[in-house]
Amino acid sequence: MPQSSLDFAYPWWLSHGHLILAAVFAATLVAGRVFSWARWLMIVLGLAFIWAATAATAMHWIGINVVPALPTQAFLQTGEGRVLDLGAGTGRSSIMVLTERPRTSLVALDLFGDSFEHHFGQEGSPEDRLLRNLRVAGVESRATIQRGDMLSLPFDADAFDGIVSAYAIDHLGRTGAAKALAEAHRVLKPGGDCLLMLVANDRWTKLAFGPLLAHGGTSGVEWWRERAIAAGFDVIEEGTRPATLFLLLRKPGPRT
């Protein structure tokens, strides 16, 4: 799949901002060396350069503008079924599932409202931007795009074999996240899997952005585990990736 042809529309400052800062600080250090600036100022600029360069490396490993790898192979191990992507955005998580589970079909659901425009800008139709990425990835024939609210899903109960939500439910605040988990439980079949991928408040995000990307605030794995159990899920697996906390949840009951 040509990753370079995909456009997930994250702003330049998020993916390249630290690299630009590193270049600016490096140039300033050179100027300071030439003009013999004060030692304390050179130390401050050196520390700023080290931070920016390290944060740029962290953003490279996080890879926000590429399709992420499925964080656990235990998700939908049958390899087939109907999957719902809650908060599909420009398609990163949809393409992840459809690529790694090639016998699945998927409904890419998003409200395509103010939150979408805040993250991805206003250029063109949101659905068209998502569809373009699905086409580039070669998975559009197995995907359907639908407008909908995670807090009130437009589907019958037990409609999906699997659910994925990547960096979306944690935008909703604690009350909204609990409601979205309850809705996910309602539309998932017994025995179905729900994979949550959340922005982790870990050293990677703290290093790069401080609290700016902590969608869920200070909510850690314990809080998400408790909310998932309260919604009726079993917690099968949990873990971390750079800047990501993931939980694999399962709806109790025999798989249908």
C-alpha positions as CSV (number, residue, x, y, z in Angstrom):
1,M,0.0,0.0,0.0
2,P,1.5,3.4,-1.0
3,Q,1.5,5.1,2.4
4,S,2.9,8.3,0.8
5,S,-0.3,8.6,-1.3
6,L,-2.5,8.6,1.8
7,D,-3.5,12.0,3.3
8,F,-4.9,11.8,6.8
9,A,-5.0,15.6,6.9
10,Y,-3.3,16.1,10.3
11,P,-1.9,19.7,10.5
12,W,1.8,20.2,9.6
13,W,2.7,21.5,13.0
14,L,1.6,18.2,14.6
15,S,3.7,16.0,12.3
16,H,6.7,18.3,11.5
17,G,6.5,21.2,14.0
18,H,9.2,19.8,16.3
19,L,11.6,19.2,13.3
20,I,11.2,22.8,12.3
21,L,11.9,24.0,15.8
22,A,15.0,21.8,16.0
23,A,16.3,23.4,12.8
24,V,15.6,26.9,14.2
25,F,17.3,26.2,17.5
26,A,20.3,24.6,15.7
27,A,20.7,27.7,13.5
28,T,20.4,29.9,16.6
29,L,23.1,27.9,18.3
30,V,25.4,28.4,15.4
31,A,24.7,32.1,15.4
32,G,25.4,32.2,19.2
33,R,28.7,30.5,18.7
34,V,29.7,32.9,16.0
35,F,28.8,36.0,18.0
36,S,29.9,34.6,21.4
37,W,26.6,34.9,23.2
38,A,26.4,34.4,27.0
39,R,27.1,30.9,28.3
40,W,23.8,30.6,30.1
41,L,21.9,31.5,26.9
42,M,23.8,28.9,24.9
43,I,22.9,26.3,27.5
44,V,19.2,27.2,27.3
45,L,19.3,27.0,23.5
46,G,21.1,23.7,23.6
47,L,18.5,22.2,25.9
48,A,15.8,23.6,23.7
49,F,17.4,21.9,20.6
50,I,17.8,18.6,22.5
51,W,14.1,18.7,23.4
52,A,12.9,19.6,19.9
53,A,15.1,16.9,18.3
54,T,14.0,14.2,20.7
55,A,10.3,15.2,20.3
56,A,10.7,15.1,16.5
57,T,12.1,11.5,16.9
58,A,9.2,10.6,19.1
59,M,6.7,11.9,16.5
60,H,8.4,9.8,13.9
61,W,7.9,6.7,15.9
62,I,4.3,7.6,16.7
63,G,3.6,8.0,13.0
64,I,0.3,10.0,13.0
65,N,0.2,10.3,9.2
66,V,0.6,6.6,8.4
67,V,-1.7,3.6,9.0
68,P,-1.0,2.2,12.5
69,A,-0.4,-1.5,13.1
70,L,-3.1,-3.4,14.8
71,P,-1.9,-3.3,18.4
72,T,-3.1,-6.9,19.2
73,Q,-3.6,-9.9,17.0
74,A,-6.3,-11.1,19.4
75,F,-8.8,-8.7,17.9
76,L,-11.3,-10.5,15.7
77,Q,-9.2,-13.6,15.5
78,T,-11.7,-15.3,13.2
79,G,-10.6,-12.8,10.6
80,E,-14.1,-12.1,9.3
81,G,-17.2,-10.3,10.1
82,R,-18.8,-6.9,10.1
83,V,-16.8,-4.1,11.9
84,L,-17.8,-0.7,13.1
85,D,-15.2,2.1,13.3
86,L,-16.4,4.6,15.8
87,G,-15.1,8.1,14.9
88,A,-13.4,7.0,11.7
89,G,-12.0,10.5,10.8
90,T,-9.9,10.3,7.7
91,G,-9.6,6.6,7.8
92,R,-6.5,5.5,9.6
93,S,-8.2,2.9,11.8
94,S,-10.6,1.8,9.1
95,I,-7.7,1.0,6.8
96,M,-5.8,-0.7,9.6
97,V,-8.7,-3.1,10.2
98,L,-9.6,-3.8,6.6
99,T,-5.9,-4.4,5.7
100,E,-5.1,-6.7,8.6
101,R,-8.4,-8.5,8.5
102,P,-9.0,-8.9,4.7
103,R,-12.2,-10.9,5.1
104,T,-14.1,-8.2,7.0
105,S,-16.4,-5.5,5.9
106,L,-16.6,-2.2,7.8
107,V,-18.9,0.8,8.5
108,A,-16.8,3.9,9.0
109,L,-18.9,6.1,11.2
110,D,-18.2,9.8,12.1
111,L,-20.3,12.8,12.9
112,F,-18.2,14.8,10.4
113,G,-19.0,17.9,12.4
114,D,-17.0,20.6,14.3
115,S,-14.6,18.1,15.9
116,F,-13.7,16.7,12.4
117,E,-13.0,20.2,11.0
118,H,-11.0,21.2,14.1
119,H,-8.6,18.2,13.6
120,F,-8.5,17.9,9.8
121,G,-9.5,21.3,8.4
122,Q,-12.4,22.3,6.2
123,E,-11.0,21.5,2.8
124,G,-13.5,19.5,0.7
125,S,-16.2,17.1,1.9
126,P,-15.2,15.0,4.9
127,E,-16.8,11.9,3.4
128,D,-14.9,12.4,0.1
129,R,-11.6,12.7,2.0
130,L,-12.2,9.5,3.8
131,L,-13.3,7.8,0.7
132,R,-10.2,8.9,-1.2
133,N,-8.0,7.2,1.4
134,L,-10.0,4.0,1.3
135,R,-9.6,4.0,-2.4
136,V,-5.8,4.6,-2.3
137,A,-5.6,1.7,0.2
138,G,-7.6,-0.5,-2.1
139,V,-10.3,-1.4,0.5
140,E,-13.2,0.9,-0.5
141,S,-15.2,-2.1,-1.8
142,R,-15.5,-3.5,1.7
143,A,-16.3,-0.1,3.4
144,T,-19.4,2.0,3.9
145,I,-19.3,5.5,5.2
146,Q,-22.1,6.7,7.5
147,R,-22.7,9.9,9.5
148,G,-23.6,9.2,13.0
149,D,-23.2,10.1,16.7
150,M,-21.2,7.7,18.9
151,L,-23.5,8.7,21.8
152,S,-26.6,7.4,19.9
153,L,-25.6,4.9,17.3
154,P,-28.0,4.4,14.4
155,F,-27.9,0.6,14.5
156,D,-29.9,-2.2,15.9
157,A,-28.6,-4.2,18.9
158,D,-26.1,-7.0,18.1
159,A,-25.3,-5.6,14.6
160,F,-21.5,-6.0,14.5
161,D,-18.9,-8.7,15.0
162,G,-16.3,-6.2,16.0
163,I,-15.8,-2.5,16.9
164,V,-12.7,-0.3,16.7
165,S,-12.3,3.2,18.0
166,A,-9.0,5.0,17.6
167,Y,-8.3,8.3,19.3
168,A,-12.0,9.2,19.2
169,I,-13.9,8.1,22.3
170,D,-11.4,9.9,24.5
171,H,-12.5,13.2,22.9
172,L,-15.9,12.9,24.5
173,G,-15.1,13.6,28.1
174,R,-15.8,11.2,30.9
175,T,-19.6,11.2,30.7
176,G,-19.6,11.0,26.9
177,A,-17.0,8.2,26.9
178,A,-19.1,6.1,29.3
179,K,-22.2,6.7,27.1
180,A,-20.2,5.7,23.9
181,L,-19.0,2.5,25.6
182,A,-22.6,1.6,26.5
183,E,-23.7,2.2,22.9
184,A,-20.8,0.1,21.6
185,H,-21.8,-2.7,23.9
186,R,-25.4,-2.5,22.7
187,V,-24.6,-2.8,19.0
188,L,-21.9,-5.5,19.4
189,K,-22.8,-9.2,19.1
190,P,-22.3,-11.5,22.1
191,G,-18.7,-12.8,21.9
192,G,-17.7,-9.8,19.7
193,D,-14.5,-7.7,20.2
194,C,-14.2,-4.0,20.8
195,L,-10.7,-2.5,20.4
196,L,-10.1,0.9,22.0
197,M,-7.0,2.9,21.0
198,L,-6.6,6.0,23.1
199,V,-4.1,8.8,23.3
200,A,-1.9,7.8,26.3
201,N,-0.8,10.4,28.8
202,D,2.7,8.7,28.7
203,R,6.2,9.9,28.4
204,W,6.0,10.2,24.6
205,T,3.1,12.7,24.6
206,K,4.4,14.5,27.6
207,L,7.8,14.9,25.9
208,A,6.3,16.2,22.7
209,F,3.3,18.2,23.7
210,G,2.8,18.2,27.5
211,P,-1.0,17.9,28.2
212,L,-2.1,19.1,24.7
213,L,-2.9,15.7,23.3
214,A,-4.2,14.1,26.4
215,H,-7.8,13.8,25.1
216,G,-8.8,11.8,28.1
217,G,-7.2,14.2,30.6
218,T,-5.6,12.3,33.4
219,S,-7.8,9.2,32.8
220,G,-5.5,6.2,32.9
221,V,-5.9,2.5,32.2
222,E,-7.7,1.9,35.5
223,W,-10.4,4.4,34.7
224,W,-11.0,3.0,31.2
225,R,-11.0,-0.5,32.5
226,E,-13.6,0.4,35.1
227,R,-15.8,2.2,32.6
228,A,-15.6,-0.8,30.2
229,I,-16.6,-3.2,32.9
230,A,-19.5,-0.9,33.9
231,A,-20.7,-0.9,30.3
232,G,-20.8,-4.7,30.4
233,F,-17.5,-5.7,28.7
234,D,-14.9,-8.2,29.8
235,V,-11.3,-6.8,29.5
236,I,-9.3,-9.3,27.5
237,E,-6.1,-7.5,27.0
238,E,-4.5,-4.1,27.6
239,G,-1.2,-2.6,26.7
240,T,0.7,0.4,25.3
241,R,2.4,1.6,22.1
242,P,4.2,4.9,21.7
243,A,1.6,7.6,22.7
244,T,-1.2,4.9,22.7
245,L,-3.1,3.0,25.3
246,F,-5.2,0.1,24.0
247,L,-7.8,-2.1,25.5
248,L,-9.3,-5.2,23.9
249,L,-12.8,-5.7,25.3
250,R,-15.2,-8.5,24.6
251,K,-19.0,-8.7,25.1
252,P,-19.9,-11.8,27.2
253,G,-21.8,-14.6,25.6
254,P,-21.4,-17.2,22.9
255,R,-20.0,-15.9,19.6
256,T,-22.8,-15.8,17.0
